[in-house]
Amino acid sequence: MQNSPTPRQRWRAFALLVVAYFITIVDFTIVNVALPTIGRKLHFPESDLQWVVTAYGLTFAGFLLLGGRAADLLGRRRLLMAGLVVFTCASLGGGLATSDAFLIVMRGLQGLGAALVLPAALSIVMNLFPEGAERNKALGIWGGVGALGGTVGLLAGGILTTYAGWQYIFFFNVPIGVIALILAPKVLQAGNEQSRVGSARRRYDPFGAVSITAALLVIVYAISQAPQVGWTATQTVALLAAGAALLALFLVIETKVEAPLLPLPLFRLRSVAGSNAVGFLLGTSFLTFVFLGTLYMQQVLGFSALATGAAWMTASCPTRCTPRRMPW
């Protein structure tokens, strides 16, 4: 039987997990500042630029629950390393992209990798630290890193786009991912695999994950194309109907399968329903604000990528502390 890790070993493992978590959060925002540059270099239609951001978020959200289930069934360390492989390879592919479609596909694969990394990493953290002050400290750091990641992504995107090129917002992840993969077997004890459920009880619900991800993709595509083809056009109506049908299929699947990804009775709890509604509104408003604000600052106000990244750093300040004109 394997000995319990010492405090030093726990915190060393935690540092690795935090780095893996950090790069997945940074990638939510690091591309935003580079969008106008990416659009020019890869000849993106203006309406399709949002897919560079959306592809990552949709696959991440769609497969996050499945990633958590797989980590419990197959082993946390194993899923963490698999997710890092997918995320790192997709980051390399994104940096090498020469077409808009290929970049969007790589962003989707990045989101899939992140959906495998995040639940496995958090589950290992909970397993590493016993309940009490040490675990509370670790979770406090974890939450702080998550909050910091989005802000750092905006500034890092501006710096890398200005001084290295837009490709380096993706290449940035590659050495970090490779180092994390090399260190993971050494600093994460094999005991983190012991959470696996016996094969007789393994239930993944892949149809639930695929149906909800497909529903979101179809609905977002319909909404993004509607201004060009018309909101009452046959294409828009058909796509919205297909998205609604897929969403209904997901709900039916979750009521029928033995181990649903999203147990629907949870939403009978007002606290759960309310917190999810607030989280949804906060996430959609923030990401929309960042996407449109970035395009406005660079295409209308004439800010550079670096100035845009710096401007987002002051977004939470009162108006009086934000300069009227950026010095870059």
Backbone torsions as a table, in degrees:
resi	resn	phi	psi	omega
1	MET	NA	137.4	-175.0
2	GLN	-78.3	137.7	179.8
3	ASN	-67.9	153.1	176.7
4	SER	-68.4	139.0	-179.0
5	PRO	-64.9	147.2	176.8
6	THR	-75.1	164.0	177.0
7	PRO	-54.8	-39.0	179.5
8	ARG	-63.8	-42.8	178.5
9	GLN	-65.0	-38.3	179.3
10	ARG	-62.6	-46.9	-176.3
11	TRP	-72.4	-29.0	174.9
12	ARG	-67.0	-43.0	176.4
13	ALA	-64.4	-39.6	179.9
14	PHE	-62.2	-39.7	179.4
15	ALA	-60.3	-41.5	177.7
16	LEU	-63.9	-43.4	-179.2
17	LEU	-64.8	-38.5	179.1
18	VAL	-63.8	-41.1	178.7
19	VAL	-63.0	-43.7	178.0
20	ALA	-61.3	-42.8	177.9
21	TYR	-64.1	-41.7	-175.5
22	PHE	-61.6	-44.6	-176.8
23	ILE	-69.3	-29.7	177.2
24	THR	-70.7	-34.0	178.4
25	ILE	-75.4	-40.9	178.5
26	VAL	-56.5	-36.8	-175.9
27	ASP	-71.5	-9.3	172.3
28	PHE	-67.0	-34.2	-172.1
29	THR	-118.7	-15.9	-171.9
30	ILE	-64.2	-26.5	-178.5
31	VAL	-80.7	-18.8	-172.5
32	ASN	-58.5	-47.1	-176.7
33	VAL	-67.2	-27.3	-178.3
34	ALA	-87.1	-2.7	-173.4
35	LEU	-56.8	-48.4	179.4
36	PRO	-59.9	-39.0	178.5
37	THR	-65.7	-45.2	177.5
38	ILE	-60.3	-41.9	179.5
39	GLY	-59.3	-42.4	-179.8
40	ARG	-69.7	-44.5	-174.3
41	LYS	-70.9	-38.3	-176.6
42	LEU	-103.4	6.4	176.0
43	HIS	57.4	48.7	176.8
44	PHE	-72.8	134.6	164.8
45	PRO	-62.2	143.2	-175.9
46	GLU	-55.2	-39.0	-176.7
47	SER	-71.9	-17.8	-177.3
48	ASP	-94.1	-9.2	-178.7
49	LEU	-58.0	-35.7	-176.7
50	GLN	-63.3	-18.9	180.0
51	TRP	-69.9	-22.7	176.2
52	VAL	-62.9	-34.6	176.9
53	VAL	-85.7	-46.0	-172.3
54	THR	-67.0	-38.1	-177.8
55	ALA	-58.5	-39.8	179.2
56	TYR	-67.3	-48.6	-176.7
57	GLY	-64.9	-38.7	-177.1
58	LEU	-69.7	-46.1	179.4
59	THR	-68.9	-34.1	176.4
60	PHE	-61.6	-50.1	-178.1
61	ALA	-68.8	-39.5	-175.9
62	GLY	-67.0	-33.3	-175.3
63	PHE	-108.6	5.8	-178.0
64	LEU	-63.8	-46.1	-179.7
65	LEU	-65.8	-39.3	177.7
66	LEU	-64.7	-37.3	176.6
67	GLY	-61.9	-41.2	176.8
68	GLY	-64.1	-41.8	178.1
69	ARG	-63.8	-44.5	-178.7
70	ALA	-64.5	-36.0	178.5
71	ALA	-62.7	-40.1	178.8
72	ASP	-68.5	-35.0	-174.4
73	LEU	-87.2	-36.5	-175.1
74	LEU	-102.1	-17.4	-178.3
75	GLY	117.4	132.6	-173.1
76	ARG	-68.4	-47.6	-178.4
77	ARG	-63.2	-40.3	-180.0
78	ARG	-61.3	-45.2	180.0
79	LEU	-69.8	-35.4	177.4
80	LEU	-60.1	-46.6	-178.5
81	MET	-68.7	-37.6	176.3
82	ALA	-62.6	-43.0	178.4
83	GLY	-63.1	-39.7	178.6
84	LEU	-65.0	-37.2	177.5
85	VAL	-62.7	-48.6	-179.6
86	VAL	-62.3	-46.4	-177.2
87	PHE	-63.6	-44.0	-177.6
88	THR	-68.1	-44.6	179.3
89	CYS	-64.2	-40.3	178.6
90	ALA	-66.6	-35.3	176.7
91	SER	-64.1	-42.9	177.2
92	LEU	-62.7	-43.4	177.9
93	GLY	-62.4	-39.3	178.1
94	GLY	-62.0	-41.2	179.0
95	GLY	-67.8	-27.2	-179.5
96	LEU	-92.1	0.5	-174.7
97	ALA	-61.6	138.5	176.5
98	THR	-121.0	3.5	177.4
99	SER	-141.7	157.9	-177.7
100	ASP	-66.4	-41.7	-178.1
101	ALA	-63.4	-41.8	-179.3
102	PHE	-64.9	-40.8	179.3
103	LEU	-63.2	-41.7	179.9
104	ILE	-63.2	-41.5	177.8
105	VAL	-62.4	-43.0	179.1
106	MET	-64.1	-36.7	177.1
107	ARG	-65.4	-38.1	176.3
108	GLY	-63.2	-41.5	178.0
109	LEU	-67.2	-35.1	173.5
110	GLN	-58.4	-44.4	179.1
111	GLY	-62.7	-38.4	176.5
112	LEU	-63.1	-44.4	177.6
113	GLY	-60.8	-43.0	178.6
114	ALA	-63.5	-35.1	179.1
115	ALA	-67.6	-23.3	174.7
116	LEU	-84.9	-36.4	-176.1
117	VAL	-70.4	-49.6	-168.9
118	LEU	-61.5	-54.0	-178.4
119	PRO	-66.1	-33.9	177.9
120	ALA	-66.0	-43.8	-179.3
121	ALA	-64.0	-45.5	-179.4
122	LEU	-65.6	-37.3	178.5
123	SER	-64.3	-38.9	177.2
124	ILE	-65.2	-40.1	178.1
125	VAL	-58.6	-46.3	179.8
126	MET	-63.8	-30.0	179.8
127	ASN	-81.3	-27.7	-177.9
128	LEU	-70.4	-42.8	-170.6
129	PHE	-106.1	129.6	176.1
130	PRO	-67.8	153.9	180.0
131	GLU	-59.5	134.7	-178.9
132	GLY	140.1	-156.3	-173.0
133	ALA	-62.7	-38.7	-177.4
134	GLU	-66.9	-42.4	177.8
135	ARG	-66.6	-40.6	178.5
136	ASN	-60.3	-40.4	178.3
137	LYS	-63.7	-44.9	-179.5
138	ALA	-62.3	-44.5	-179.7
139	LEU	-67.7	-32.3	175.7
140	GLY	-64.3	-43.2	176.4
141	ILE	-63.8	-42.0	179.8
142	TRP	-58.4	-46.3	178.4
143	GLY	-64.7	-39.3	178.6
144	GLY	-64.7	-40.1	178.0
145	VAL	-63.7	-40.0	178.3
146	GLY	-62.4	-42.8	179.2
147	ALA	-66.7	-36.4	-178.5
148	LEU	-72.8	-32.4	-174.3
149	GLY	-57.8	-43.3	-179.6
150	GLY	-62.9	-40.5	179.5
151	THR	-69.9	-44.2	178.9
152	VAL	-61.5	-37.4	179.6
153	GLY	-58.7	-41.8	-179.3
154	LEU	-65.7	-43.5	179.9
155	LEU	-70.8	-44.0	179.9
156	ALA	-62.6	-37.3	177.7
157	GLY	-60.8	-41.3	178.4
158	GLY	-65.8	-43.7	-178.7
159	ILE	-65.6	-48.0	-177.3
160	LEU	-66.9	-40.2	179.7
161	THR	-64.7	-38.6	-177.1
162	THR	-73.9	-44.9	-170.5
163	TYR	-102.7	-16.4	-177.8
164	ALA	-124.4	-35.9	-176.2
165	GLY	123.5	152.7	-174.7
166	TRP	-61.7	-26.8	-178.5
167	GLN	-60.9	-27.7	-174.5
168	TYR	-77.0	-9.5	171.3
169	ILE	-70.2	-19.6	174.2
170	PHE	-96.5	-42.8	178.5
171	PHE	-61.0	-25.8	178.3
172	PHE	-52.4	-35.4	-176.7
173	ASN	-79.5	-22.0	-169.5
174	VAL	-65.6	-54.4	179.9
175	PRO	-63.1	-34.1	178.8
176	ILE	-65.3	-44.7	179.2
177	GLY	-63.4	-41.9	-179.7
178	VAL	-64.3	-44.8	179.2
179	ILE	-63.0	-41.9	179.0
180	ALA	-62.2	-38.8	178.8
181	LEU	-66.9	-36.4	178.8
182	ILE	-69.0	-40.0	-175.3
183	LEU	-81.2	-28.0	-173.1
184	ALA	-53.6	-48.3	-179.2
185	PRO	-64.0	-22.8	-176.6
186	LYS	-86.2	-38.2	-173.8
187	VAL	-100.7	-16.2	177.2
188	LEU	-102.6	114.8	-175.7
189	GLN	-68.3	150.2	179.9
190	ALA	-63.6	-15.1	178.2
191	GLY	-61.1	-19.8	178.1
192	ASN	-71.3	-7.0	175.7
193	GLU	-85.6	-10.5	-170.5
194	GLN	-73.4	-2.5	178.4
195	SER	-80.6	-3.5	-175.0
196	ARG	-62.7	141.7	178.3
197	VAL	-89.1	146.1	178.6
198	GLY	-56.7	151.8	-173.9
199	SER	-60.3	-26.6	-178.9
200	ALA	-68.6	-21.8	-176.1
201	ARG	-107.3	7.8	-175.8
202	ARG	-74.8	121.6	176.7
203	ARG	-138.9	120.9	-172.8
204	TYR	-102.1	-29.1	-174.7
205	ASP	56.0	53.8	178.5
206	PRO	-66.7	-30.5	-179.9
207	PHE	-65.2	-34.7	176.0
208	GLY	-63.8	-45.1	-179.9
209	ALA	-64.5	-43.7	-178.2
210	VAL	-67.4	-42.0	-176.7
211	SER	-66.5	-41.4	-179.0
212	ILE	-71.4	-37.0	177.9
213	THR	-66.0	-43.8	178.5
214	ALA	-63.6	-40.0	178.8
215	ALA	-60.2	-45.9	-179.5
216	LEU	-65.1	-41.2	179.8
217	LEU	-62.7	-45.5	-178.2
218	VAL	-65.3	-44.2	-178.8
219	ILE	-64.4	-44.4	-179.9
220	VAL	-65.1	-40.3	179.1
221	TYR	-63.4	-42.3	179.3
222	ALA	-60.5	-44.9	-178.7
223	ILE	-67.1	-39.3	-178.1
224	SER	-69.1	-29.5	-178.7
225	GLN	-90.8	-16.3	-175.5
226	ALA	-57.9	-39.8	179.4
227	PRO	-61.5	-28.6	180.0
228	GLN	-83.9	-44.3	-173.8
229	VAL	-95.3	-14.7	-179.7
230	GLY	103.9	140.7	-177.0
231	TRP	-71.5	-23.0	179.5
232	THR	-102.8	7.1	179.8
233	ALA	-66.2	155.0	-179.5
234	THR	-58.4	-40.4	-179.2
235	GLN	-61.2	-46.9	-178.2
236	THR	-63.9	-47.8	-178.8
237	VAL	-62.2	-43.1	-178.9
238	ALA	-64.7	-42.5	-179.5
239	LEU	-67.0	-42.5	178.7
240	LEU	-64.0	-38.5	177.2
241	ALA	-65.1	-40.7	177.9
242	ALA	-64.5	-40.8	178.1
243	GLY	-63.6	-41.7	177.9
244	ALA	-64.6	-38.4	178.8
245	ALA	-65.0	-42.4	178.0
246	LEU	-64.9	-38.5	177.4
247	LEU	-64.5	-41.1	176.5
248	ALA	-64.9	-38.0	177.1
249	LEU	-61.7	-41.6	177.4
250	PHE	-59.1	-45.0	-179.8
251	LEU	-63.7	-39.0	177.9
252	VAL	-64.9	-44.5	179.1
253	ILE	-58.5	-43.2	-177.3
254	GLU	-67.0	-23.0	177.1
255	THR	-86.6	-14.4	-173.6
256	LYS	-104.6	-33.4	-173.4
257	VAL	-74.3	155.2	-177.2
258	GLU	-68.0	-38.4	-178.6
259	ALA	-129.0	82.0	-176.6
260	PRO	-67.9	147.9	174.6
261	LEU	-64.0	-37.7	-177.3
262	LEU	-127.7	93.3	178.5
263	PRO	-62.7	112.0	-174.1
264	LEU	-63.2	-30.1	177.3
265	PRO	-59.1	-17.9	177.0
266	LEU	-57.6	-32.9	-175.4
267	PHE	-77.1	-2.0	171.2
268	ARG	-74.1	-18.6	176.4
269	LEU	-80.3	121.3	-176.7
270	ARG	-60.7	-37.2	-178.7
271	SER	-64.5	-40.9	179.2
272	VAL	-68.1	-47.2	179.8
273	ALA	-61.9	-43.3	-179.3
274	GLY	-65.9	-44.1	-178.9
275	SER	-66.2	-36.5	177.5
276	ASN	-67.7	-39.3	178.1
277	ALA	-64.1	-43.5	179.0
278	VAL	-65.5	-42.8	178.2
279	GLY	-61.2	-39.9	178.3
280	PHE	-63.1	-47.6	-179.2
281	LEU	-65.0	-40.6	-179.9
282	LEU	-65.5	-45.4	-179.0
283	GLY	-64.2	-46.4	-178.5
284	THR	-66.0	-39.6	-179.2
285	SER	-69.4	-40.1	-178.7
286	PHE	-66.8	-49.2	-177.4
287	LEU	-65.8	-36.0	176.4
288	THR	-66.0	-42.4	179.3
289	PHE	-60.7	-44.5	-179.2
290	VAL	-67.3	-43.0	-178.7
291	PHE	-62.3	-53.6	-177.9
292	LEU	-69.2	-37.5	179.9
293	GLY	-63.7	-38.9	178.6
294	THR	-63.6	-46.8	178.4
295	LEU	-62.7	-39.9	-179.5
296	TYR	-64.5	-45.0	-177.3
297	MET	-64.5	-38.6	-175.7
298	GLN	-87.2	-37.7	-174.7
299	GLN	-91.6	-24.7	-179.6
300	VAL	-105.9	-49.3	-178.1
301	LEU	-83.7	-14.9	177.1
302	GLY	79.7	19.5	178.0
303	PHE	-68.3	149.0	170.6
304	SER	-77.7	170.6	177.7
305	ALA	-61.5	-39.5	179.9
306	LEU	-66.5	-44.0	179.0
307	ALA	-63.2	-36.7	178.6
308	THR	-64.9	-45.4	177.8
309	GLY	-60.2	-42.2	178.5
310	ALA	-66.9	-36.2	179.4
311	ALA	-62.8	-38.5	179.0
312	TRP	-66.7	-25.3	178.5
313	MET	-65.7	-26.3	-178.0
314	THR	-100.0	8.0	-174.3
315	ALA	-62.1	-27.7	-178.4
316	SER	-88.7	-3.6	179.8
317	CYS	-80.7	158.3	172.0
318	PRO	-62.1	155.5	-177.6
319	THR	-55.4	-35.0	-175.2
320	ARG	-67.9	-19.6	-178.2
321	CYS	-96.4	2.1	179.5
322	THR	-101.3	122.1	-179.8
323	PRO	-64.1	146.7	-179.6
324	ARG	-69.2	-33.2	179.1
325	ARG	-130.8	136.7	-179.9
326	MET	-76.3	144.6	-175.9
327	PRO	-79.8	-2.8	-177.3
328	TRP	-85.2	NA	NA
